[in-house]
Amino acid sequence: MKIAFLAAGDSIHTIRWVNALAKRGHEVYLLTMHASGEPLHENVFEYILRYPSPLGYYLNMFHVRRVLNVIKPDLLHAHYASGYGTLARLSGYKPYLLSVWGSDVYDFPEESCIKEYVLRKNLASADRITSTSHCMKVQTEKYIKTQCPIEVIPFGVDLEIFCPRPNRDSEKITIGMVKQMAPKYGPEFLLRAFAIINKKYINSRLVLVGGGPQEEELKRLAHKLGVAECCQFIGPVPHGEVPKWLNSFDIYCAPSTLDSESFGVAVIEASACGVPVIVSRVGGLPEVVQNRITGIVVPPKNDNFLAQALEDLIINKELRQRMGEAGRKFVEQFYAWESCVDKMEKLYYEILSA
């Protein structure tokens, strides 16, 4: 099969999809305004579009049309319903599959009536739509009534890469987060919750991996709260190093604040590594955690509830181990990467046979 992707090449999720499909023998073309920083499979051919975003979502229309006319793919697959979805609609290419990601159907249409109109047009132009979570499928259905159901196909986890390889400090309890340091992901609430429990459990430490716009502000807050010496700010790391960091944690936290956190990739990666998780009750995060079985679900934006959940796990090593083992089994059952690729590939063939 010859597949053309319109997607952000600087997203690890895009790279995983194109590489996985190329590995299965498909001929894959990645048309993007955001050049890849990760290695691409030899069967993936990257086209860097002429104009940068955001105007590029409109100005690249003729460039995309020319490239698609030369490639003549069996299928066009656009990722993100706002930007690349607009470009896919303007290309006029069929058949066309659109995958929604999160803020494109949660935040984008709330910004103005015009943006809501654009989203509706983009969704209506697609032959099929996929979502990574059930909650985001429901959100998407607010803007489109489809004859065919929206398919839920999550970002899965490579269980050979993300697996338990304990790399933990036996002297300390390490609480960690691997995410961009930005308000949407709630690192401030985690830091404040950590300051609460650290007074009682002085052998605890907090490790924040990811860097981002809020990092310097969080470092100042750590000093203000008196926990700077117990906090590590690692900055951004290559995706290949993420399993190492996850396996160094005793507890993983995802205290996100917005429903546009539509699917917790880092959460299921932590669970795959046998690490118990704590997540806030927003977006798709509760879907990837079995509350009190694989982790704990807490109200968002509440450092006291988060601190209590941390304490529950800190004081009970057996509970941490039990939740970590249950999390691994949960991911094996529902989020194995090859199974997710199977579902996407099956949908491609369904679209082509329609």
C-alpha positions in Angstrom: 0.0 0.0 0.0 1.2 3.5 -0.8 0.3 5.9 2.1 0.8 9.7 2.4 0.9 11.3 5.8 0.2 15.0 6.4 1.5 15.4 9.9 4.0 17.0 12.2 7.3 15.3 11.6 8.7 16.6 14.9 6.2 14.5 16.9 7.4 11.1 18.1 3.8 9.8 17.6 4.0 10.7 13.9 7.4 9.0 13.6 6.2 5.9 15.3 3.2 5.5 12.9 5.1 6.1 9.7 8.0 3.8 10.7 5.7 1.0 11.9 3.8 1.0 8.6 7.0 1.2 6.6 8.4 -1.7 8.6 5.4 -3.7 7.5 6.3 -3.2 3.8 4.1 -0.2 3.0 5.5 2.7 0.9 5.1 5.8 3.2 5.4 9.5 2.3 5.5 12.1 5.1 4.5 15.6 4.0 5.3 18.0 6.8 6.1 21.6 7.8 7.9 20.3 10.9 11.0 18.3 10.0 11.7 15.1 11.7 14.3 14.9 14.5 14.1 11.2 14.8 15.4 8.5 12.4 13.0 7.5 9.7 12.7 4.0 8.2 14.2 3.5 4.7 10.7 3.1 3.3 9.6 6.6 4.6 10.1 9.5 2.2 10.0 12.9 3.7 8.8 16.0 1.9 9.4 19.3 3.7 6.6 21.7 2.6 7.6 25.2 1.4 5.8 27.5 3.8 6.0 27.2 7.6 2.9 27.0 9.9 0.5 28.5 10.7 0.0 30.2 7.3 1.5 27.1 5.7 -1.7 25.2 6.5 -3.2 27.3 3.6 -0.2 28.4 1.5 1.1 24.9 1.0 -2.2 23.8 -0.7 -0.8 23.8 -4.3 2.5 22.3 -3.2 0.7 19.4 -1.5 -1.6 18.9 -4.5 1.5 18.7 -6.8 3.3 16.2 -4.6 0.2 14.0 -4.2 -0.4 14.1 -7.9 3.1 12.7 -8.4 3.0 10.2 -5.6 -0.6 9.0 -6.3 -1.0 7.4 -2.8 -3.7 4.9 -2.2 -4.6 6.8 0.9 -4.0 10.2 2.5 -3.8 10.2 6.3 -3.8 13.6 8.1 -3.0 13.9 11.8 -4.5 16.8 13.8 -7.9 18.1 12.7 -7.1 21.8 12.8 -3.9 22.6 11.0 -3.0 19.5 8.9 -6.7 18.7 8.6 -7.2 22.0 6.9 -4.4 21.3 4.5 -5.7 17.9 3.8 -9.2 19.3 3.0 -7.8 21.9 0.7 -5.8 19.3 -1.1 -9.0 17.7 -2.2 -7.4 14.3 -2.2 -9.5 11.1 -1.7 -9.7 8.7 0.1 -8.7 10.7 3.2 -8.5 9.6 6.8 -8.3 12.2 9.6 -7.0 11.5 13.1 -7.9 13.9 15.9 -5.3 14.4 18.7 -6.7 16.5 21.5 -6.5 20.3 21.5 -7.7 20.3 17.9 -11.2 19.3 19.0 -11.1 20.6 22.6 -9.4 24.0 22.5 -9.3 25.1 18.9 -13.1 25.3 18.3 -13.5 27.2 21.6 -11.2 30.0 20.4 -13.6 31.6 17.9 -16.7 30.8 15.7 -14.5 30.8 12.7 -12.2 28.2 14.1 -15.2 26.0 15.0 -16.5 26.4 11.4 -13.0 25.3 10.1 -13.0 22.3 12.4 -16.5 21.2 11.2 -15.5 21.6 7.6 -12.3 19.6 8.1 -14.1 16.8 9.9 -16.9 16.6 7.3 -14.4 16.4 4.4 -12.8 13.2 5.8 -13.9 9.7 4.6 -13.1 8.3 8.1 -12.0 9.7 11.5 -10.0 8.1 14.3 -9.5 9.1 17.9 -7.0 7.9 20.5 -9.6 7.7 23.3 -13.3 7.2 23.9 -13.7 10.6 25.6 -12.2 12.4 22.6 -14.5 10.4 20.3 -17.4 11.8 22.2 -15.9 15.3 22.0 -15.4 15.0 18.2 -19.0 13.9 17.7 -20.1 17.3 19.0 -18.9 18.8 15.7 -19.7 16.0 13.2 -22.4 13.4 12.5 -20.8 10.6 10.6 -22.3 7.7 8.8 -19.4 5.5 9.8 -18.4 5.4 13.5 -15.3 7.2 14.7 -12.7 4.5 15.3 -10.8 4.5 18.6 -7.2 3.5 17.9 -4.8 4.5 20.7 -1.1 5.3 20.6 0.2 2.0 21.8 3.4 1.0 23.7 6.3 -1.1 22.4 6.3 -3.7 25.2 9.9 -4.8 24.4 11.2 -1.3 24.9 9.0 -0.2 27.7 9.3 -3.0 30.2 10.3 -3.4 33.9 14.1 -2.9 34.3 14.3 -1.5 37.8 16.8 1.2 38.1 15.7 2.6 41.4 17.5 4.1 44.3 16.8 1.8 47.3 17.6 4.7 49.7 14.9 7.1 48.3 11.4 7.1 47.0 11.5 8.8 43.5 8.4 10.5 42.2 8.6 11.4 38.6 7.0 13.0 35.6 8.0 12.9 31.9 6.2 15.7 30.1 6.7 19.2 28.9 6.8 21.6 31.8 3.7 23.7 30.9 0.6 24.6 32.8 -1.6 22.2 30.8 0.3 19.3 32.3 0.1 20.5 35.9 3.7 20.3 37.1 3.1 23.1 39.6 0.5 21.0 41.4 2.9 18.1 41.5 5.6 20.3 43.0 3.3 21.7 45.6 2.0 18.2 46.5 5.6 17.0 46.8 6.4 19.9 49.1 3.6 18.7 51.4 4.8 15.1 51.6 8.5 15.8 51.6 8.3 17.4 55.0 7.1 14.0 56.4 9.1 11.7 54.1 12.5 13.3 53.8 13.8 10.4 51.8 11.5 11.3 48.9 12.7 13.2 45.8 11.0 14.6 42.7 12.4 14.2 39.1 10.8 16.3 36.3 11.9 15.3 32.8 10.9 17.2 29.7 11.9 20.9 30.0 9.5 23.5 28.7 8.3 27.1 29.2 7.5 26.7 32.9 10.8 25.1 33.9 12.5 28.3 35.3 9.3 29.3 37.1 9.1 25.8 38.7 12.7 26.0 39.8 12.0 29.3 41.6 8.9 27.7 43.2 10.9 24.7 44.4 13.3 27.2 46.2 10.3 29.1 47.6 8.8 25.8 48.9 12.1 24.7 50.4 12.4 21.5 48.3 14.9 22.6 45.7 17.6 20.2 47.0 15.2 17.3 46.6 14.1 18.2 43.0 15.8 17.4 39.8 15.0 19.2 36.5 16.3 17.0 33.7 15.2 18.9 30.7 14.1 17.3 27.4 15.5 13.8 26.6 15.3 11.7 23.4 12.4 9.3 23.4 14.8 6.4 23.4 15.9 7.5 26.9 12.4 7.6 28.4 12.2 4.0 29.5 15.4 4.5 31.5 13.9 7.4 33.4 10.5 5.7 33.9 12.3 2.7 35.4 14.1 5.0 37.9 10.7 6.1 39.3 8.8 4.5 42.2 5.7 6.5 41.4 4.7 8.2 38.1 2.4 11.3 38.2 0.4 12.9 35.4 -1.4 15.9 37.1 -2.8 17.4 33.9 -5.3 20.2 34.2 -7.2 20.2 30.8 -9.5 17.8 29.1 -7.5 18.3 25.9 -5.0 15.9 27.6 -7.0 13.3 25.6 -4.7 10.3 25.9 -2.0 9.5 28.4 0.8 8.0 26.4 3.4 8.6 29.1 1.0 7.0 31.6 0.8 3.7 29.8 4.5 3.8 29.1 5.0 4.1 32.9 2.5 1.3 33.5 4.3 -0.9 30.9 7.5 -0.4 33.0 5.7 -1.7 36.1 5.4 1.8 37.7 2.2 2.7 39.7 0.7 5.9 38.4 -1.3 8.8 39.7 -3.4 10.8 37.2 -5.9 13.7 37.4 -9.5 13.1 36.3 -9.3 15.0 33.0 -9.7 14.0 29.4 -8.6 10.5 28.5 -6.3 10.0 31.5 -8.9 8.0 33.6 -9.3 5.6 30.6 -5.7 4.5 30.8 -5.8 3.8 34.6 -7.8 1.3 36.5 -8.4 3.3 39.7 -7.0 1.6 42.8 -5.8 -1.3 40.6 -3.1 0.1 38.3 -2.9 3.5 39.9 -4.9 6.3 41.6 -7.2 8.9 39.9 -7.4 12.3 41.8 -9.3 15.5 41.1 -7.3 18.0 39.0 -5.7 21.2 40.3 -5.7 19.9 43.9 -2.3 19.5 45.5 -3.8 18.1 48.7 -5.6 15.2 47.0 -2.4 14.5 45.0 -0.3 14.6 48.2 -2.6 12.1 49.9 -2.3 9.7 46.9 1.5 10.1 47.0 1.5 9.3 50.7 -0.7 6.2 50.1 1.9 4.8 47.8 5.0 6.0 49.6 4.0 4.2 52.8 3.0 0.9 51.1 5.7 -0.8 49.1 3.5 -3.8 48.5 0.8 -1.6 47.0 3.3 0.0 44.7 4.5 -3.4 43.5 0.9 -4.7 43.1 -0.2 -1.7 41.1 2.9 -1.8 38.9 2.4 -5.4 38.1 -1.3 -4.8 37.3 -0.4 -1.9 35.2 1.9 -4.0 33.0 -0.8 -6.6 32.5 -3.4 -3.8 31.7 -1.1 -2.4 29.0 -0.3 -5.8 27.5 -4.1 -6.4 27.2 -5.2 -3.1 25.7 -2.3 -1.0 24.5 0.3 -3.3 22.8 1.8 -1.3 20.0 1.6 -4.0 17.3 -2.1 -4.5 18.1 -2.7 -0.8 17.6 -0.9 -0.9 14.2 -3.0 -3.9 13.3 -6.2 -1.8 13.9 -4.9 1.1 11.9 -3.9 -1.1 9.0 -7.3 -2.9 9.0 -9.0 0.5 8.9 -6.9 1.5 5.8 -8.0 -1.6 4.0 -11.7 -1.0 5.0 -11.4 2.5 3.5 -9.9 1.3 0.3 -12.5 -1.4 -0.2 -15.4 1.0 0.4 
